[in-house]
Amino acid sequence: MKLIIQIPCLNEEASLPITLKDLPERIDGIDSIETLVIDDGSTDKTVEVAQKHNVNHILKFTNNKGLAKAFMYGMNHALKLGADIIVNTDADNQYFGGDIAKLIQPILNKKADIVIGNRQVETIRHFSPIKIFLQKFGSWIVGQLSGTTIPDATSGFRAYSREAALQMNVVSDFTYTVETIISAGKKNLAIEHIPVRTNKKLRESRLFPSIQIYLRRSLVTMLKVYSMYRPLKLFSVAGGTTFLLGFAIGCRYLFFFLQGQTEGHIQSLILSAILLIVGFQIIMMGISAELIAVNRQLLEDIQVRIKKGEMDK
């Protein structure tokens, strides 16, 4: 049983040695533990530091491709290296490496495909009350969209079984955390969460410059991913609401029409017609999008088979 711990990095020469030192060397049930550093176009000595600390595998990008791309490149590379379990952690030593043994246990016990570390954000001292609220509220939203109960959806400390890793796809350029949970939920993968510890803060987050930008990008990501897996439901709600609004306005015009009071209400008739047509078109778009989603699922199934074939060679 091989475990590969992947660490996406961007200019982490200062914190990477601390992160690597915190990782376990032996875990019961695991035959070998290897480390994989994904250098996302660093301009400092991240690669040299990784080599100096005997990292087993280094994947270096020529330019910065973003955290989501780095995560997926790492996952695919770990699969090619023969990983049975892949653990993703951050290079800023945010997560306590000693909890990796606990993190992978549900996978070893065949009880989960994916395990996400719950930081219990309310206990993190450097998190402001507004950040704690947004983390919890955002996790609740992700849970509603994915059909899961993950209390810390933005946690990057997570473990994947080989089968789950083969089925992962990320289309976002921003972050993988939210998208992979929604995707896994819609693919009916078994997801669990366990409480994990965090280390002392070494630096500020580089993922987003402000909470407003993070919220905007996260909302766009959630909407995009959900529309990929449940387009008919999304378009039906939007189209149905528009159609019913147009129908209500049309009924209002009909009421005045039957009383012979059409003067001054023709605008309502025009607006009603527009909303009815738009609502109907949105629903038709949803049906088309649902057919595309079915084809996408078939393509993903083919992709998994191709990946398995390549790994078996």
Secondary structure, 3 states (H helix, E strand, C coil): CEEEEEEEECCCCCCHHHHHHCCCCCCCCCCEEEEEEEECCCCCCHHHHHHHCCCCEEEECCCCCCHHHHHHHHHHHHHHCCCCEEEECCCCCCECHHHHHHHHHHHHCCCCCEEEEECCHHHCCCCCHHHHHHHHHHHHHHHHHHCCCCCCCCCCCEEEEHHHHHHCCCCCCCCCHHHHHHHHHHCCCCEEEEECCECCCCCCCCCCCCHHHHHHHHHHHHHHHHHHHCHHHHHHHHHHHHHHHHHHHHHHHHHHHHCCCCCCCHHHHHHHHHHHHHHHHHHHHHHHHHHHHHHHHHHHHHHHHHHHHHHHC
